[in-house]
Amino acid sequence: MERLPAFYPETWGTVPAPRPARVPPGLREISVSPIDINIFATRAEYVTRAGTGNESDWSGGVFKGSEVDTYDQSGPGGKGTRTMMTTLFHECSHQFMDVAVGDVPSFITEGIASLFEGIQVLSNGSIRRDLPVPDRLTPLAEALRKGTALPLRKVFNAPENKPELYMYRWGIMYFLRMYVDESGRYVFRARLQDYIYDFKRGGVGDEVEHFTTFVLDEVKAPALLTFAEFEAVWTRWILDLDAELKTADTRLD
């Protein structure tokens, strides 16, 4: 965990810690304090002691302002230490959002947090980041192929935080961070940071209308001028990414 803090300030555009001798212009002076991380021995203990609810609670971790709670998933029936670390990477994102921006719709905070699930710590100690998250990508691509996927308008404006929304939220934010044009330029990455901070002013009304005005109308990317065009390009991009990871990419043909 101690080797990852650079990724969080980069996403929110804050001055990293420790503070560099020469601070690049444009970074925000926001102090993010250390917090406690509690890893409980079992899921039952996590649900009870973290106070997340009862055994029907579907969360694997929770950010509670002064701490992040999760549980050891490497025991019987668990998915291993990597899953637990992925949960920590996700939950710690909420601290940065809370300090830098404040209360934002779950669509935004969970979508951004899901980006940090694409971090992999290799056995030699090196770190890979900005990776696709198969647990999000695979079911999302399958739903898109079958025609059972939710319209993005419903995802943007969903009033509740439900587990079935996470794959869409990850897919949208991953697209905004990673989509490149024909010249290899990241199309939305710079605007994504401004988009996050715009929620600092409070409610923005209809999420789709706000996204169209604040992101699409400002970026003016070809074939991505309307929300309908955005959804069409996004759908194709997700399907292509899934095919590429399955080594079934036929676009070169």
Secondary structure, DSSP 8 states (H G I E B T S, - for coil): -TT-TTHHHHHHTB--SS--SS--TT-B-------EEEEESSHHHHHHHTT--STT---SEEE-SSEEEEE-TTSTT---HHHHHHHHHHHHHHHHHHHHT-S--HHHHHHHHHHGGG-EE-TTS-EE-S---HHHHHHHHHHHHHT-S--HHHHHT-SS--GGGHHHHHHHHHHHHH-B-TTS-BSSHHHHHHHHHHGGGS--SSHHHHHIIIIIHHH--TT-SSHHHHHHHHHHHHHHHHHHHTT---TT-
